[in-house]
Amino acid sequence: MSDSSECDPSGPETSQAKLRVPASATPLVPRDHLLSTVDDHVQSAPVTVVTGPAGCGKTTLLAEWARRREDRIAWLTLDEHDNRPERLRAAMRDALALNSGIPLAEPGFSSAVIAAFDQASVCLVLDNVHEIHDPEALASIDLLLRQPPDRLRLVLLGRFPPQLHLARLQLEGRLREIPPDLFAFTRAETSALLAAHDVRLSGDDVDLLLRRTEGWIGGLRFAVMSLGTAGARPDELLMFEGLDQVVSRYLGEEVLGRHPQPVRDLLVATSVCDAVSADLAGALTRHPSPGLVLDALDRTNSFVSRLDAAPEWYRCHPVLRAHLTAELRRSRPGDETALHHTAAHWYHRNDQPSVALPHALRAGDDQLTADIVEHSVLPEVLREGSAGMWAVFDAVPDHVLARPQVGVVAALVAMDAGDLAAADRVLAGLGGELLVLRQDRVRVLHAAALLRRGRFDAHVSEALRVMARTASGRGGADAEVAALLNRGVAALLSGDRLGAEDDLVRAAAIARAERFDHAVLDCQVHLAALTSACGDLQAAALQASEALSFAEERGWQSHFVCALAYALLGVQAYLGLDDDRAVEFAGRAVHALGDRPDPATGLAVSTLDAAVSFPTAGDPRAVVGRVRAQWQDVAERQVIPPVIAHIAPAVQRIALRSGDEQWATLMADQIEAMFGPCGEQAVLRAVVHTHHSRVSQARKIVGPLLSGDLPAVAAPTVVDGWLLEAALVDRTGDQRRAHEAVTRALAAAEPVGALRPFLNAGRPIRDLLARGAGRFGKLESFATTTMTALPAASTAVVDVLTGRERDLLLELPSMRTTEEIADSLFVSVNTVKTHLRGIYRKLGVNQRRDAVLAARRLGLI
């Protein structure tokens, strides 16, 4: 390109409009944080690059920044004509107010600019710098960027950075950037914009508006214009349907108009998808290089961006996508169905049924819909859960759901999502003939669905018979995992521990091999519940922790399956008197369960929550009323045994404390309905008799549990039984048998770390522990730990004892003589004797042994 400025030193004349800082025609929203960022960047580096899509507010922001600055700001708004090198240099010369005689050819131009600003300070803002693409014109800017004078700052403002050597500047620390995402309006800024235009919206509508526009200022301003004139709500705005003529004209002129027709065609065709990869875009458009197009659209901030989680995928801004979809329907009405059909096949081939299914439904292809559900949906649910799947089934026609191979899968997905009513409708529509006539896969999935349904009403016998008649492994890996998992849970609920373990272990093994992670988690949680049901609460808590770690790695820690794991950990903490952790886990269990209609897990969670929340509840009776109502609601249904059995005695005690003796008495019958005759039932009945001072009846009822003739569901129930026996025989004055009973309680509690039963048993048991100190043999350490964890009856005497007396009191349990104690305390024997007399008097005793017992009862040692 020739440079005509060599013949005309003054060069072309620059319009004053190009040198003027733009003014805003609309009310500005304060963006002090961004203005400060610009200040910091300009001061800390010679070059600042500010980029963002059309209408994001970048020019408005920089103009406001320029007007606020007290130092000199030179502004130059560029356009396509500035790709003539001499015109660009003349415009930069005029913006910087340099001598008109400055040469407009290189390298003289850049050298003169650098020399001019060795003394004076100025910041040059080049707006619309993305318009410059001529190599020679870019070279002039590049020369200034390479060695800018200390007093010259350059701000490059545009939709995207031009082809300059910016990477080197960034590596050298001489470049700062303000990326597009910083221009998105926050909620507070959106509210301020609405207020500036006197538009009043509810909080939910503000959130909806922000979500639909993703903070794009141009979209928000268009919305404000419509909301202010039409009085519509955000979800009624035509711009979100692609039908607003003003918005469509803006997008056509400022965004789409810059691209050639093949690129616009690609955008229109791919608008049927939420996101596209290069391969999918190629299938939809047959464009020869869709990846290059998508990458260029992302780099030029053309309202197409990469997904952070999957950089090979791209998505359109919602407002642009709505416009493109409307354009597809307007200009190519016959193509939309075909495009959805192509997308459905592509996603189905690539094993993404949650996306393939909606496209198949929009394409109206019943057979493809059925194929996707039959072959791909269940593996996806076993991998990821049903969170993103069940909502799609609302659009599946009834006549497709009536196909057995579709209906059985839909029923399983519905129950996994907690929609029991929908599952019942689907199962009812299938009829009973498939139990004997259909293929093995359909039969085994139907049986699995009935087993899953059986968790809610305990009607699983027919499903178990059907499954027993179905050949193992004939339905595929996904069907086998679903069958084994649901049969294992059914066995756990019915008390068949060996059957539950066998099925759950096999299901977990297949699920791991097939990478069905969600099924693996389900198996892990129920195996932890099984371990707890077998009496090993410590191991169950470890398994539950491992299951939750597995869930957290995948972001599933709030999934309903985790509710049972949290409940198991909460029970362990509760029994160990770790109240803070018990409250924390109970809260997580309640949150994870949500409002799912799962009576088995729901009762476990609510029972634990009642136990941990009762001590601090503002209305204890309300706590008892809620959990009582839920117990009655699930009467005679199958429940998760461990949690209920572990917590039932504590819940009965809070019922008695709140004055609800009727339910405290009824609980024994409810436990028998859940588990059959068991130790828990005996303890609950014995507690009621004890509460009414019927000692002999209480001991008679608890006797079979203590003899081993009546099994307990949970190990701590045996602890409760022996502590009850200890307290009852102690009332009769039989201290030897009381000590034996406490020892048996310690032996049963020590393996599972159960301290709560000792606390629930009250002061008599603490006194027995204090009296028996030194006589518990191998259990002495655990006995001391237990007694220390229990609150003392009264510590008022601590304030009466002197410091020396308290020091001496700690020495009394030892076997050392008075002289040996005096030596260790560096006092005389007479001083020790004086302190001993004070201790005896204040504790109300006459000898050393009684002083030790009294001190232990009071929690002093």
Order of alpha helices (4+ residues) and beta strands (2+ residues): alpha-beta-alpha-beta-alpha-alpha-beta-alpha-beta-alpha-beta-alpha-alpha-alpha-alpha-alpha-beta-alpha-alpha-beta-beta-alpha-alpha-alpha-alpha-alpha-alpha-alpha-alpha-alpha-alpha-alpha-alpha-alpha-alpha-alpha-alpha-alpha-alpha-alpha-alpha-alpha-alpha-alpha-alpha-alpha-alpha-alpha-alpha-alpha-alpha-alpha-alpha-alpha
